[in-house]
Amino acid sequence: MKLIYSPTSPYARKVRILILEKGIDIEGVATVPFEDESVLHDANPLGKVPALVVGETVIYDSPVICEYLDSLSKPWLPNGQAAWRQKTLHALGDGIIDAVLTFRMERIRPQEQWWDFWAMRQENATVRALQHLESVADELGGPWKFGNLAIACGLGYVDLRASDMQWRDHMPKLAKWLEPFEKLESWKATTPQT
Ligand SMILES: N[C@@H](CCC(=O)N[C@@H](CS)C(=O)NCC(=O)O)C(=O)O
């Protein structure tokens, strides 16, 4: 198996943490999506990382890759009804990444092209998602679970791209919840260098 990823991608980070935590043997191929590398386009027509090459098959996007790799050994994803809660929490973590990425991208454009309505909508969605997580922080538990993986990586991405939100000051339970993850080797090894 081969994982095409970029070292700064929060979506790829979920997969890389899962690989490290589960000790899965995979070749990593680092790429830069915005340089439109053919290796990526050949694997994923959408031109997005991560993409997982399994023999003749390619699996994307990141929640699907996580679910596939998780299924190869004792799964984090539970059976039955509980799986839907974990998948929903995973979607919430991914949604935080989507929203932060979108409102940060708005600010990369020349200022006269900024669409404040859209940026503010994404920022508000991020705040609401963080507030929701603060309200359920006691139920999240640890260590890694299918949902926790995306939530932790979502919070890591807020730290990387939106540190001015200072979310830890407003969400103390969530900040405390993240602390044990931040001490893990898999977390440190996948923290983007700025
Ligand atoms: N929903 C996708 C999102 C992947 C994604 O947007 N990756 C970014 C890097 S963080 C990317 O490759 N962007 C390149 C592009 O959109 O052209 C997933 O979860 O895998």
Ligand as a Chemical Component Dictionary entry (heavy atoms), coordinates in Angstrom:
data_LIG
# 
_chem_comp.id                   LIG 
_chem_comp.type                 NON-POLYMER 
_chem_comp.pdbx_formal_charge   0 
_chem_comp.three_letter_code    LIG 
# 
loop_
_chem_comp_atom.comp_id 
_chem_comp_atom.atom_id 
_chem_comp_atom.alt_atom_id 
_chem_comp_atom.type_symbol 
_chem_comp_atom.charge 
_chem_comp_atom.model_Cartn_x 
_chem_comp_atom.model_Cartn_y 
_chem_comp_atom.model_Cartn_z 
_chem_comp_atom.pdbx_ordinal 
LIG N1  N1  N 0 -12.676 15.666 1.782  1  
LIG C1  C1  C 0 -11.308 15.450 1.415  2  
LIG C2  C2  C 0 -10.546 16.781 1.460  3  
LIG C3  C3  C 0 -9.119  16.652 1.011  4  
LIG C4  C4  C 0 -8.480  18.023 0.714  5  
LIG O1  O1  O 0 -9.171  19.021 0.457  6  
LIG N2  N2  N 0 -7.140  18.048 0.734  7  
LIG C5  C5  C 0 -6.453  19.273 0.399  8  
LIG C6  C6  C 0 -5.146  19.402 1.176  9  
LIG S1  S1  S 0 -5.433  19.761 2.854  10 
LIG C7  C7  C 0 -6.080  19.226 -1.073 11 
LIG O2  O2  O 0 -5.548  18.230 -1.533 12 
LIG N3  N3  N 0 -6.352  20.312 -1.799 13 
LIG C8  C8  C 0 -5.997  20.429 -3.170 14 
LIG C9  C9  C 0 -7.137  20.943 -4.003 15 
LIG O3  O3  O 0 -8.258  21.134 -3.447 16 
LIG O4  O4  O 0 -6.938  21.132 -5.196 17 
LIG C10 C10 C 0 -10.687 14.427 2.363  18 
LIG O5  O5  O 0 -11.164 14.321 3.495  19 
LIG O6  O6  O 0 -9.761  13.703 1.955  20 
# 
loop_
_chem_comp_bond.comp_id 
_chem_comp_bond.atom_id_1 
_chem_comp_bond.atom_id_2 
_chem_comp_bond.value_order 
_chem_comp_bond.pdbx_ordinal 
LIG N1  C1  SING 1  
LIG C1  C2  SING 2  
LIG C1  C10 SING 3  
LIG C2  C3  SING 4  
LIG C3  C4  SING 5  
LIG C4  O1  DOUB 6  
LIG C4  N2  SING 7  
LIG N2  C5  SING 8  
LIG C5  C6  SING 9  
LIG C5  C7  SING 10 
LIG C6  S1  SING 11 
LIG C7  O2  DOUB 12 
LIG C7  N3  SING 13 
LIG N3  C8  SING 14 
LIG C8  C9  SING 15 
LIG C9  O3  DOUB 16 
LIG C9  O4  SING 17 
LIG C10 O5  DOUB 18 
LIG C10 O6  SING 19 
# 
